[in-house]
Amino acid sequence: MSWAILRFTPERSRWVVAERWHPYQKTEIHPDGSFELKVPYADDRELIMDILKYGGDCQVLEPKELRKRVAEEFRRGLAHYR
């Protein structure tokens, strides 16, 4: 099992803070209002879909492989609008 660290913008934090992504999740609200979520996962497919629904309001901090996969999905989606 891996752990993902996600950071949400202050604008999205008020919604995300109320969500329960996993029973063992860890959370932190930063002084700027952003929200950091640390969540375990085994299969990244569902997690990537959850991340993508927040668009630019969610940033994958760790792990690097998940960050790369999410970036690839954003690029692939953007290609539909060019």
C-alpha positions as CSV (number, residue, x, y, z in Angstrom):
1,M,0.0,0.0,0.0
2,S,1.2,3.5,-0.9
3,W,0.4,6.9,0.6
4,A,-0.7,9.9,-1.5
5,I,-0.2,13.4,-0.2
6,L,-2.7,15.8,-1.9
7,R,-2.9,19.6,-1.4
8,F,-6.2,21.5,-2.1
9,T,-6.5,25.2,-2.7
10,P,-8.2,27.3,0.0
11,E,-11.2,27.7,-2.4
12,R,-11.8,23.9,-2.5
13,S,-10.7,23.1,1.1
14,R,-14.0,23.8,2.7
15,W,-15.6,21.1,0.6
16,V,-12.8,18.5,0.8
17,V,-12.3,18.8,4.5
18,A,-15.8,17.4,5.0
19,E,-15.1,14.3,2.8
20,R,-13.9,11.0,4.1
21,W,-11.6,9.4,1.5
22,H,-10.3,6.6,3.7
23,P,-10.6,5.5,7.4
24,Y,-6.9,6.0,8.0
25,Q,-6.6,9.4,6.2
26,K,-4.5,12.2,7.9
27,T,-5.4,15.8,7.4
28,E,-3.9,19.2,8.0
29,I,-5.2,22.7,7.3
30,H,-2.4,25.2,6.5
31,P,-2.4,28.8,7.7
32,D,-3.1,30.0,4.1
33,G,-6.4,27.9,4.1
34,S,-5.1,25.1,1.9
35,F,-5.9,21.6,2.9
36,E,-3.5,18.7,2.9
37,L,-4.7,15.1,2.8
38,K,-2.6,12.0,3.2
39,V,-4.4,8.9,2.2
40,P,-3.4,5.3,1.6
41,Y,-4.2,3.5,-1.6
42,A,-3.5,0.2,-3.3
43,D,-4.8,0.9,-6.8
44,D,-4.4,4.4,-8.2
45,R,-7.2,4.2,-10.8
46,E,-10.0,5.3,-8.5
47,L,-7.8,7.8,-6.7
48,I,-6.8,9.4,-10.0
49,M,-10.5,9.9,-10.9
50,D,-11.1,11.6,-7.5
51,I,-8.1,13.9,-8.0
52,L,-9.1,14.8,-11.5
53,K,-12.6,16.0,-10.5
54,Y,-10.9,18.8,-8.6
55,G,-9.0,20.0,-11.6
56,G,-6.4,22.6,-10.8
57,D,-7.6,22.9,-7.2
58,C,-5.8,19.7,-6.3
59,Q,-2.0,19.1,-6.4
60,V,-0.4,15.7,-5.9
61,L,2.7,16.2,-3.7
62,E,3.7,12.6,-3.3
63,P,4.4,10.0,-4.6
64,K,6.1,11.1,-7.7
65,E,4.7,8.3,-9.8
66,L,1.1,9.2,-8.9
67,R,2.0,12.9,-9.7
68,K,3.3,11.8,-13.1
69,R,0.1,9.7,-13.8
70,V,-2.2,12.6,-12.9
71,A,-0.2,15.0,-15.1
72,E,-0.5,12.5,-18.0
73,E,-4.2,12.3,-17.6
74,F,-4.5,16.1,-17.6
75,R,-2.5,16.3,-20.8
76,R,-4.6,13.6,-22.4
77,G,-7.8,15.4,-21.5
78,L,-6.5,18.7,-22.7
79,A,-5.8,17.2,-26.1
80,H,-9.6,16.9,-26.6
81,Y,-9.9,20.7,-26.5
82,R,-7.2,21.8,-28.8
